[in-house]
């Protein structure tokens, strides 16, 4: 199925590009999320008119992400965890936990934007990337310390 991208997508392309994707991906993800629309002759005319507005909105979104990146690069959060014998952590620090710690500091970030290969299961200091925009990645420090 061919679709027209309404916003930049890291693996598909830029705004206004016509790309071929699987029908299920288009109808279940891209179109409902507003990332793309079906590539019909009418929609091609509409996207040409909308392209400048969409590009301006995309630039504004990227600038907002860059401004937030500057603020986030200076913060660090501390996760207090329970530890047992031999400094073994009970449970783990997850993206949800990091998002809550950031919210406590006044930064609302969707947990899906926090990039963790796997949950943190040891004490220490970790550099955790946050993908704010396809072109903007911030890094925060997460201190995992003993509770109490």
N, C-alpha and C positions, 0 to 999 in steps of 0.2 A: 504494500500500500504506500502511496506517495503522500507525504504531508509537507506542509509549509511551516517552518519554525517561527514561532512568535517571540522567542527569546533564545539567547545563546545557550547551547547545550554542549558540554565539554566533549562528548563523544560523537555528536552528530553534526554540529556546525553552527553557523552564525544566524542572526535574525534574517528572515526572508528567504533563506535557502530552501529549495525543494529537495527532500531526501526520501529515499525508499527505506521503509522499516516494515517489520512484520505487522500484520493486521492486528493481532492481539496486543502488541506493545503500544500501537497507536491508539486503539480504541479503549484500552484499559488504563493506560498511564499518561501518554503524551497529551491527548486531547482533553481528558477530564481535568488535568492539572493546568491547562492553559499554556502548555509549552509549545503546542503545535495545533494546526487545524488541517482538515482534509484539503488536498490539492485539487480543487475544482477551478474551472475558469473564472467563476465569480469570486472565489476566495483569492485567486491570484491578483485580480484587479484590486480587491479590498486591501490586500497586504502591501501592494505598491503604495497606496494612499496612506496606509498605517505605518509604513516602514520608518519614516523620519521620526514619528512620534515614539515608536518602539525603540529606536536607536537612542533617542534622547533619554527615555526612561531607563534604558539599560546603562547608559553612561552615568546617570544620576544614581542608580543602584550600586554601580561599581564604586563611585566616589563615596557614597555612604559606607560601603564595606571597607574602603581604605581608611576613612576617618575612624571607624570602629576598631580597625586593626591597630592604628596608632595607640588607642587607649588600652586595648587588650594586651599589647606587647609589654606594657609596663606592670601588669598585675600578676600576682601569684595567689594561688588558693591553697589552703591547708586542709587535708582530709585526715581526721583523727580516726584511727581504726583500732580495734581490739586485737591484741597479739597474744599468742600463747608462748609455750616454751620454744626456745631457739628462734625467737623473733618471727614465728610463723603467723601470718595474718589470717584472721577469721574472715571469710568472705572475700570480697574484692572491691576495688574502687572502679566503678563503671562510668560510662558516658552520662548516664542519668544523675549519678552522684556529683560528677564534675559540673553539670549544668545547674544543679541546685546550689552548689557552692558559689558559682558565678552569679546566680540570681541574688544570693545573699549580699554580694558586693555591688549589686545594682546593674548587672549586665545580663539581659535576657538573651540567651543563645539557645537555639534548638539543639537538642542532644544529638540529632542526626548529623549535625555539622561538625561535631567533635570527632576527630579521627583517632581511634584507638585500635590497634591491631587485635589486641585482646585485653581484657580487664587487668588492672594493676593489682598484683598479689604479693607485693613485697614493699618493705619500708624504703624510703629514699626520695630523691627529687627527680621528677620526670618532666621532660619537655613534651607537651601535648599540642599537636597542631589542630587548628580550628579552621575549617574551610568556609569562609564567610561568603565567598563568591567564586565562580569557576576560576577566576584569575587572581583572587586575593586569599592568601592563607596567613593566619596569625598563629603565634605560638605563645602558650602560657606555661608558667611553671606550676606544677602540682607537687606539693610537699605531702608525702604520705608519712605520718608520724604516729607514734604510740599514743593511745588515748589515756588521758588522766595525767 
